[in-house]
């Protein structure tokens, strides 16, 4: 599901709920990082790292630990950029060589409404108005949750380039729908704060893709060098 949203240079691996590797698959230092976490958190932590190591293998990179760094962002081996996501019954990792892309961000969410009050906290007034129009034209997708997912992917692509927090209010996202398939499309995130410098220029926006499949919403952002 994630793979269809990403360019060919990116390797994406996913695990569904029935293929749970369990915490025994962790490297010792990874196990130590979640030693005090609840069992559900340890299993999610392990499953998404299994995805990451399968992606490393496809890229010809020896399997190695992926430890959480600042703000929990994964610390990737030199020469790699990547992103991970998990929700109930699903997890995925996407990896790419930094020679091919500057950054990547992915997110998966259940195709369900956001809890009450969350949309007001994560959306700008212009975004909320666009969501109302999308819901009128395409009621088969939970657009509020899709907006949330898109903002998560934007942040995951932003943070490795900046080392800074990006608030929900600091990116204005406009979602586009594929006219041939109302359950997939693109989105554009206009940055409302100074963007990172990539390839000799300051970025003003990020571009992404989305899809709604099998009860899930998935979003992905890639940042090219030029």
Backbone as a ProteinNet text record, in pm:
[ID]
protein_1_A
[PRIMARY]
XXXXXXXXXXXXXXXXXXXXXXXXXXXXXXXXXXXXXXXXXXXXXXXXXXXXXXXXXXXXXXXXXXXXXXXXXXXXXXXXXXXXXXXXXXXXXXXXXXXXXXXXXXXXXXXXXXXXXXXXXXXXXXXXXXXXXXXXXXXXXXXXXXXXXXXXXXXXXXXXXXXXXXXXXXXXXXXXXXXXXXXXXXXXXXXXXXXXXXXXXXXXXXXXXXXXXXXXXXXXXXXXXX
[TERTIARY]
82.9	0	86.8	187.7	277.7	360.3	399.9	490.6	434.3	302.5	243.4	249.2	279.7	284.5	425.3	524.3	664.2	734	837.6	914.1	994.1	1042.2	1107.6	1233.6	1300.4	1424	1400.2	1276.5	1243.8	1198.7	1252.7	1209.3	1112.3	993.1	892.1	855.4	846.4	809.1	700.1	595.6	486	459.8	400.1	357.5	213.4	128.7	-8.3	-15	-125.1	-136.8	-111.3	-143.8	-127.8	17.9	108.1	249.4	331.6	303.3	364.7	493.5	611.8	737.1	765	699.9	722.2	852	866	982.7	1112.1	1107.7	1230.4	1315.3	1257.6	1331.4	1420.7	1418.9	1495.5	1642.4	1728.6	1867.4	1868.2	1972.3	1975.2	1958.6	2024.3	2014.4	1875.7	1807.2	1669.2	1578	1598.2	1517.6	1534	1655.5	1680	1603.5	1586.7	1518.3	1370.9	1310.9	1167.9	1144.6	1246.7	1237.1	1124.5	1094.1	991.4	856	848.4	723.4	625.5	498	396.6	415.8	356.1	377.4	335.6	223.1	176.5	279.2	336.2	437.1	561.8	605.3	723.9	701.3	581.9	553.1	548.2	487.9	487	628.6	705.7	844.4	924.2	900.7	972.8	927.7	796.1	744.2	791.5	790	828.6	978.5	1056.3	1200.2	1231.4	1147.7	1160.7	1139.3	1038.9	1016.7	1141.3	1198	1314.9	1432.5	1453.2	1567.6	1545.1	1421.4	1392.9	1419.6	1387.7	1417.1	1567.8	1641.2	1787.8	1843	1791.4	1838.3	1816	1700.9	1672.5	1765.3	1814.2	1907.3	2052.6	2075.2	2210.7	2284.8	2210.7	2268.9	2257.8	2367.2	2359.6	2257.7	2179.5	2082.8	2152.2	2091.6	2149.7	2040.6	2071.1	1969	1921.2	1795.5	1738.5	1689	1770.1	1739.3	1667.2	1578.6	1511.8	1609.1	1604.3	1689	1607.2	1645.3	1576.3	1429.4	1341.3	1196.1	1146.6	1223	1181.2	1206.8	1263.9	1289.4	1392.7	1373	1468.8	1604.2	1710	1846.3	1887.9	1898.2	1928.2	2077.6	2120.6	2262.5	2308.2	2437.4	2487.8	2453.4	2412.9	2380.9	2236.8	2155	2014.8	1924.8	1810.2	1700.9	1579.5	1492.6	1377.3	1270.3	1165.1	1051.7	979.5	913.1	838	701.9	605.9	472.3	407.5	316.7	237.1	104.1	3.2	-127	-182.2	-300.6	-356.2	-358.7	-284	-285.6	-200.4	-117.7	-39.3	85.7	196.3	316	395.4	478.7	556.8	680.1	781.7	902.5	938.9	993.1	1039.1	1181.5	1270.8	1411.4	1458	1550.9	1607	1750.1	1833.7	1969.1	1964.6	2044.9	2043.8	2097.8	2166.4	2207.3	2087.4	1976.3	1858.2	1752.8	1735	1637.1	1693.1	1650.6	1695.6	1623.1	1492.8	1415.1	1287.3	1228.8	1102.3	1022.3	892.2	804.7	681.8	644.5	524.9	439.1	309.3	218.9	100.2	49.2	-71.5	-164.4	-292.4	-394.6	-516.7	-596.1	-723.9	-815.7	-889.5	-982.5	-1108.6	-1092.3	-1198.5	-1194.6	-1303.6	-1301.4	-1200.7	-1145.6	-1061.9	-1147.7	-1088.9	-1163.7	-1214.5	-1323.7	-1387.1	-1287.6	-1281.8	-1196.6	-1058.6	-1014.3	-877.9	-864.9	-966.3	-956	-933.5	-1003.9	-986.5	-843.7	-778.5	-643.3	-536.9	-568.2	-464.1	-485.9	-601.2	-631.1	-636.9	-603.3	-622.3	-763.7	-817.8	-953	-968.2	-867.9	-876.4	-879.4	-804	-803.2	-938.6	-996.7	-1126.6	-1233.6	-1226.4	-1322.9	-1302.8	-1177.9	-1152.3	-1202.9	-1187.4	-1235.3	-1386.3	-1457.6	-1603.2	-1642	-1568.2	-1597.1	-1562.8	-1450.1	-1411.9	-1516.1	-1564.2	-1663.2	-1793.2	-1830.3	-1953.3	-1938.2	-1818	-1795.7	-1758.3	-1693.2	-1646	-1664.8	-1784.3	-1812	-1749.8	-1684	-1629.8	-1496.1	-1436.1	-1305.6	-1320.7	-1254.7	-1255.5	-1146	-1184.5	-1088.8	-1018.4	-1085.3	-1018.9	-899.3	-914.5	-803.7	-694.9	-735.2	-636.7	-552.2	-614.3	-538.7	-437.2	-481.9	-391.8	-273.1	-300.2	-194.2	-96.9	-150.5	-64.3	28.2	-23.3	61.1	168.4	135.1	235.5	346.9	311.6	413.7	499.8	438	513.5	614.3	571.4	662.7	778.8	748.6	853.7	956	913.8	1008.4	1083	1018.2	1074.5	1183.5	1157.2	1244.8	1388.8	1414.7	1554.7	1630.6	1559.4	1623.4	1649.7	1576.4	1582.3	1622.9	1587.5	1606.8	1513.4	1407.3	1315.1	1173.4	1097.4	955.7	881.3	778.3	687.4	547.1	486.2	353.2	248.6	134.8	26	-16.9	-3.9	-48.6	54.2	168.9	277.3	289.8	193.8	187.6	41.3	14.9	-121.3	-134.1	-216.1	-223.2	-348.6	-328.4	-438.5	-437.6	-548.4	-558.7	-623.7	-560.3	-616	-661.2	-767.9	-827	-810.7	-765.1	-753.1	-893.5	-919.9	-1055.8	-1096.3	-998	-1029.4	-1055.5	-1006.8	-1019.5	-1028.7	-1147.6	-1168.7	-1106.6	-1034.9	-973.5	-821.3	-769.3	-625.5	-603.5	-482.8	-454.8	-323.5	-312.1	-189.8	-224.6	-122.3	-143.8	-20.4	-41.8	64.2	61.3	176.2	187.1	268.5	201	269.4	325.9	456.5	520.8	497.8	447.8	417	527.7	637.3	759	874.4	990.8	1102.5	1136.6	1146.2	1172.2	1319.5	1351.9	1491.9	1558.1	1689.1	1765.4	1806.8	1763.1	1791.9	1832.7	1945.4	1990.1	2012.4	2058.1	2089.2	1970.7	1852.4	1736.8	1657.1	1586.1	1496.9	1361.6	1317.2	1189.4	1074.7	973.2	853.4	734.5	747.7	637.4	689.8	611	636.1	522.9	555.8	456.7	438.9	315.5	290.4	180.9	163.3	57.3	-16.8	-141.1	-222.2	-306.9	-351.5	-442.7	-525.6	-647.7	-736.9	-763.2	-716.9	-727.8	-751.6	-840.4	-855.9	-867.4	-945.7	-968.3	-856.4	-757.8	-643.6	-630.7	-574.5	-531	-379	-315.3	-169.2	-129.7	-25.1	30	180.8	238.9	385.4	433	545	609.9	753.8	798.7	939.7	996.3	1122	1189.4	1309.2	1301.8	1416	1527.2	1644	1757.3	1744.6	1682.1	1675.6	1530.6
-121	0	126.6	130.1	244.6	251	134.1	128.5	201.1	194.1	256.4	408.2	464.4	609.7	665.7	578.4	619.3	595	673.3	649.6	520.4	475.3	344.5	334.9	447.1	443.4	405.9	421.2	393.8	248.8	181	45.3	53.8	1.3	1	-142.9	-171.5	-304.9	-286.6	-368.4	-358.1	-493.3	-490.4	-610.5	-589	-685.8	-683.8	-749.5	-734.7	-780.1	-928.6	-1011.5	-1154.9	-1198.3	-1107.1	-1140.4	-1064.9	-1090.2	-1018.3	-1089	-1025.8	-1092.8	-1098.9	-1013.5	-1014.7	-946.9	-909.5	-834.6	-913.9	-1047.1	-1126.5	-1091.5	-1024.9	-989.8	-867.2	-804.2	-682.4	-711.3	-619.3	-618.4	-582.9	-625.4	-597.7	-449.7	-362.6	-219.9	-165	-222.8	-183.2	-231.4	-354.5	-407.7	-323	-274.9	-190.6	-58.9	-8.3	120.1	113.4	-6.7	-20.8	-118.3	-138	-236.8	-205.3	-78.7	-40	-11.5	-32.3	-5.8	-120.5	-93.5	-197.9	-294.3	-412.8	-517.4	-470	-400.7	-353.9	-262.6	-171.4	-79.9	-157.6	-255.2	-332.5	-408.6	-463.6	-539.1	-448.1	-331.4	-236	-190.3	-161.6	-119.2	-226	-352.6	-462.9	-483.6	-483.5	-513	-411.4	-283.4	-181.7	-188.8	-236.5	-252	-375.5	-475.6	-586.6	-536.6	-451.4	-390.7	-314.2	-236.1	-155.9	-244.4	-353.9	-440.1	-516.1	-550.4	-610.6	-510.3	-384.1	-280	-261.3	-264.4	-256.2	-367.7	-487.8	-602.3	-580.9	-526.4	-501	-395.6	-305.6	-202.6	-249.3	-372.5	-424.4	-372.4	-329.6	-277.3	-384.2	-417.5	-518.4	-479.3	-575.5	-545.5	-486.5	-385.6	-319.9	-251.5	-216.3	-155.7	-20.9	9.3	140.8	196.2	281.5	333.7	467.8	496.3	626.9	736.5	847	961.3	1074.9	1197.7	1315.3	1312.8	1340	1338.5	1203.8	1099.1	965.8	932.4	1026.6	1001.1	889.9	796.1	685.9	735.9	675.9	707.2	602.6	643.9	552.2	538.6	426.7	411.7	521.6	554.7	656	619.7	721.6	700.1	663.2	650	614.6	721.1	741	819.9	729.3	753.7	664.3	716.1	635.8	670	541.3	542.1	426	470.2	378.2	407.7	280.8	294.4	178.9	228	147	166.4	27.1	17.4	-112	-207.1	-317.7	-420.2	-393.3	-287.3	-254	-176.5	-206.6	-124.4	-129.3	-28.1	-19.3	65.5	40.4	122.2	150.3	268.4	307.2	359.1	308	346.9	383.6	479	522.2	568.6	553.2	606	758.4	825.3	971.6	1030	949.1	994.6	1012.4	943	947.2	1046	1059.7	1154	1218	1341.5	1409.5	1359.2	1324.7	1282.4	1214.5	1134	1067.5	1060	1071	1056.4	976.8	878.8	799.1	792.9	770.1	752.8	667.5	585.6	505.9	524.1	536.1	557.3	473	435.4	369.7	467.2	417.8	502.9	521.6	600.3	627.5	775.7	830.1	971.5	994.6	1115	1153.9	1163.7	1139.1	1160.8	1304.6	1321.1	1453.1	1556.1	1670.1	1780.2	1781.5	1668.6	1662.5	1746.9	1742.8	1818.9	1966.6	2022	2163.6	2193.3	2095.4	2115.9	2104.5	2032.1	2004.9	2077.1	2141.6	2200.4	2352	2412.9	2555.5	2580.6	2700.6	2727.9	2696.8	2730.3	2702.6	2552.8	2477.6	2332.4	2273.5	2320.8	2269.7	2295.5	2411.3	2441.7	2348.7	2321.6	2227.8	2088.9	2047	1915.1	1905.2	2012.7	2010.2	1989.5	2052.6	2034.4	1892.5	1840.6	1703.6	1603.6	1623.3	1531.2	1534.6	1651.2	1662	1590.6	1598.4	1537.7	1390.1	1349.7	1211.4	1159.4	1118.1	1076.8	943.6	874.1	742.4	742.9	860.5	872.1	961	926.2	1011	1117	1229	1331	1396	1402.8	1460.2	1375.7	1244.4	1155.6	1161.2	1176.1	1185.9	1312.2	1423.5	1545.9	1524.3	1460.2	1431	1347.6	1243.1	1156.5	1233.4	1318	1397.6	1487	1545.6	1631.4	1549.5	1426.4	1339.3	1308	1276.4	1247.7	1370.5	1486.8	1610	1629.5	1610.4	1628.5	1528.9	1403.7	1301	1329.9	1394.7	1435.8	1562.9	1650.1	1778.4	1761.7	1680.6	1680.6	1640.6	1535.2	1502	1612.8	1699	1807.5	1929.5	1942.4	2065	2041.5	1924.8	1901.1	1985.3	2037.8	2125.7	2070.8	2104.3	2071.3	2149.8	2089.1	2157.7	2140.7	2250.2	2242.6	2215.6	2157	2132.4	2260.5	2374.3	2501.6	2562.7	2499.4	2558.4	2498.5	2415.8	2364.1	2364.3	2423.8	2434.2	2332.3	2228.9	2116.5	2122.9	2109.7	2102.6	1964.4	1892.1	1754.5	1752.4	1680.7	1660.8	1517.7	1499	1366.9	1325.9	1202.9	1149.8	1137.6	1203.8	1198.6	1058.9	971.5	834.8	741.1	779.6	694.9	786	801.2	894	852.7	740.9	693.7	701.7	789.7	816.8	954.4	1005.5	1137.3	1191.6	1323.2	1391.9	1495.7	1552.6	1668	1756.9	1883	1983.3	2052.1	2057.2	2119.6	2248.1	2361.5	2490.5	2516.5	2538	2563.3	2708.5	2730	2864.7	2920.4	2846.9	2890.9	2867.8	2929.4	2908.5	2759.7	2715.1	2574.1	2540.8	2411.4	2370.4	2404.4	2412.4	2435.8	2301.4	2272	2144.9	2174.1	2118	2138	2283.1	2362.7	2502.4	2596.3	2547.6	2636.3	2610.8	2710.3	2695.3	2643.6	2533.9	2476.4	2560	2576.5	2647.9	2553.8	2431.7	2336.6	2194.6	2097.8	1955.7	1900	1798.2	1729.6	1587	1536.6	1400.8	1332	1204.2	1123.2	1049.4	1011	940.5	833.3	737.5	633.4	583.2	540.6	476.1	334.7	235.5	96.2	7.4	-87.3	-194.5	-141.9	-36.8	19	104.9	137.2	218.7	342.3	445.8	564	569.2	591.9	600	727.4	791.4	911.6	898	965.8	963.6	1094.6	1143.1	1263.6	1227.8	1272.4	1257.4	1394.6	1415.4	1542.4	1519	1559.6	1541.9	1642.1	1614.3	1705.7	1832.2	1821.9	1936.2	1960.8
0	0	0	88.4	91.7	-36.1	-84.5	-199.2	-320.1	-343	-461.1	-455.3	-338.6	-322.6	-339.6	-359.1	-354.4	-487.2	-518.8	-641.8	-632.9	-748.4	-756.5	-671.5	-646	-567.4	-421.8	-374.9	-234.1	-219.6	-118.9	-86.3	31.3	13.7	120.2	154.5	284	333.9	437.5	430.9	527	591.9	707.6	780.1	823.8	795.7	844.4	981.2	1049.5	1186.9	1208	1106.8	1125.7	1116.9	1076.4	1059.5	1163.4	1289.9	1401.2	1443.1	1424.8	1458.8	1608.3	1686.2	1830	1869.6	1999.1	2046.5	2041.2	2026.1	2020.8	1899.8	1800	1679	1696.6	1812.6	1835.2	1862.3	1822.5	1867.8	2016.7	2091.3	2236.3	2270.3	2195.3	2227	2195.9	2097.6	2070.3	2182.5	2226	2335.6	2460.9	2484.2	2601.6	2591.2	2468.8	2449.5	2485.2	2478.8	2509.2	2624.7	2704.9	2813.5	2910.6	2930.8	3027.9	2962.8	2832.1	2760.8	2779	2753.9	2761.2	2644.5	2653.6	2553.5	2414	2402.5	2271.3	2207.2	2283.4	2231.4	2187.9	2265.9	2228.6	2098.8	2081.1	1958.6	1836.2	1849.7	1739	1704.9	1808.4	1792.3	1717.4	1753	1688.6	1545.6	1523.1	1389.6	1287.6	1323.6	1227.6	1199	1295	1270.3	1186.8	1195.3	1101.6	958.8	940.3	808.4	763.8	853.5	818.9	779.1	850.9	817.3	687.1	656.7	525.3	414.1	439.1	340	324.8	436.2	428.9	342.2	362.6	286.2	136.3	99.5	-41.5	-100.4	-14.4	-59.5	-51	-4	8.7	129.9	232.4	355.5	464.2	535.2	640.9	747.6	798.9	905.2	1027.5	1083.9	1201.3	1281.9	1406.6	1492.6	1438.5	1467.6	1438.3	1571.5	1630.9	1763.8	1753.8	1848.3	1847.5	1886.9	1812.5	1841.5	1899.4	1864.1	1915.1	1875.1	1970.2	1950	1897.1	1922.6	1882.3	1737.2	1660	1518.6	1503.9	1410.9	1394.8	1345.9	1399.1	1355.4	1251.8	1126.4	1017.4	995.5	938.6	904.9	808.6	811	717.6	573	498.5	358.3	332	437.8	420.9	480.5	417.4	474.3	478.9	576.4	585.9	678.2	688.5	772.6	809.1	923.8	970.5	1019.4	1015.6	1065.8	1115.8	1210.4	1254.2	1310.5	1287.9	1350.4	1377	1429.3	1467.5	1347.4	1358.2	1255	1133.2	1135.8	1017.4	1057.9	991	1007	877.5	856.6	733.8	757.7	675.6	673.7	528.8	504.5	371.2	383.7	298.9	301.3	161.9	156.3	29.3	54.5	-44.1	-32.8	-41.9	41.2	42.7	-88.1	-167.1	-299.7	-391.7	-362.2	-449	-402.5	-270.2	-216.5	-90.5	-65.2	55.5	179.7	164.9	280.7	233.9	323.7	296	425.4	415.4	531.8	494.1	577.2	551.3	677	655.8	769.2	725.4	816.3	793.6	912.1	883.7	985.4	951.6	1051.1	1019.5	946.9	849	774.9	858.2	964.7	1061.9	1097.9	1150.7	1191	1302.9	1305.8	1419.2	1545.6	1662.1	1785.8	1794.3	1863.6	1876.1	1928.7	1863.7	1906.6	1844.8	1787.3	1734	1607.3	1520.2	1395.9	1422.9	1520.8	1552.7	1595.5	1658.4	1709.2	1600	1491.8	1391.6	1259.5	1240.6	1109.4	1115.7	1004.4	984.3	932.7	948.7	897.9	748.8	668.5	524.9	498.6	576	559.3	596.7	705.7	749.1	643.3	578.3	472	352.9	317.5	206.3	240.9	365.6	406.5	390.4	421	406.3	259.4	170.5	27.4	-18.1	29.9	-5.6	44.3	166.4	222.9	143.4	91.8	12.8	-121	-180.2	-311.5	-303.8	-193.4	-181	-39.6	-3.4	134.7	174.6	81.8	114	184.2	207.8	273.5	396.3	504.8	624.4	606.5	551	510	628.4	742.6	859.5	900.2	899.3	933.7	825.9	701.2	593.7	609.2	646.3	670.8	782.8	890.9	1001.9	953.7	874.9	824.6	735.8	648.8	561.3	642.9	750	834.1	904.9	942.8	1003.6	903.5	779.3	678.3	649.2	644.4	623.6	736	859.6	972.2	966.3	931.2	926.3	816.7	708.3	605.3	644.8	719.2	761.6	866.9	969.4	1086.6	1054.9	974.9	946.4	873.5	803.1	729.4	815.5	926.1	1006.2	1150.8	1205.3	1348.1	1433.3	1372.4	1443.5	1439	1541.6	1546.2	1439.5	1379.8	1288.4	1343.7	1384	1442.9	1335.1	1375.6	1280.9	1209.2	1277.3	1219	1124.8	1108.5	1030	889.7	851.8	715.1	671.5	557.9	504.2	391.5	413.4	320.9	235.6	105	9.9	-53.8	-41.6	-89.3	-227	-319.2	-451.5	-469.2	-545.9	-566.8	-712.5	-733.4	-868.8	-929.5	-1042.8	-1100.2	-1146.5	-1169.9	-1214.6	-1097.3	-978.3	-859.6	-738.6	-685.7	-574.9	-444	-442.7	-318.4	-322.9	-406.9	-406.9	-468.2	-455.8	-510.3	-459.3	-461.3	-420.4	-313.5	-252.6	-164.5	-168.8	-137.1	-135	0.1	64	196.2	183.6	189.2	187.8	327.1	335.3	464.1	503.9	624.6	673	760.4	768.9	837.5	740.1	763.5	670.9	656.2	531.7	505.3	505.9	502.2	500.5	367.6	368.9	247.2	188.9	68.2	2	-141.5	-183.4	-320.2	-355.3	-257.8	-284.5	-282	-238.4	-233.3	-106.4	-62.2	52.9	4.8	63.4	24	78.8	-3	39.5	55.7	5	15.7	-0.1	42.5	21.4	-64.3	-142.9	-224.8	-174.5	-177.4	-130	-208.2	-177.1	-238.9	-128.2	-157.8	-58	-125.5	-43.5	-91	25.7	-5.5	91.8	42.8	119.7	78.5	200.6	189.6	288.6	431.5	448.1	581.3	635.4	551.5	594.2	506.2	562.6	488.6	494.4	381.5	377.5	305.9	356.6	294.2	286.8	188.4	171.7	113.2	164.2	115.3	78.7	-36.7	-73.6	-107	-68.8	-91.8	-182.1	-308.5	-398.8	-368.8	-423	-403.1	-487.3	-601.4	-692.2	-731.3
[MASK]
++++++++++++++++++++++++++++++++++++++++++++++++++++++++++++++++++++++++++++++++++++++++++++++++++++++++++++++++++++++++++++++++++++++++++++++++++++++++++++++++++++++++++++++++++++++++++++++++++++++++++++++++++++++++++++++++++

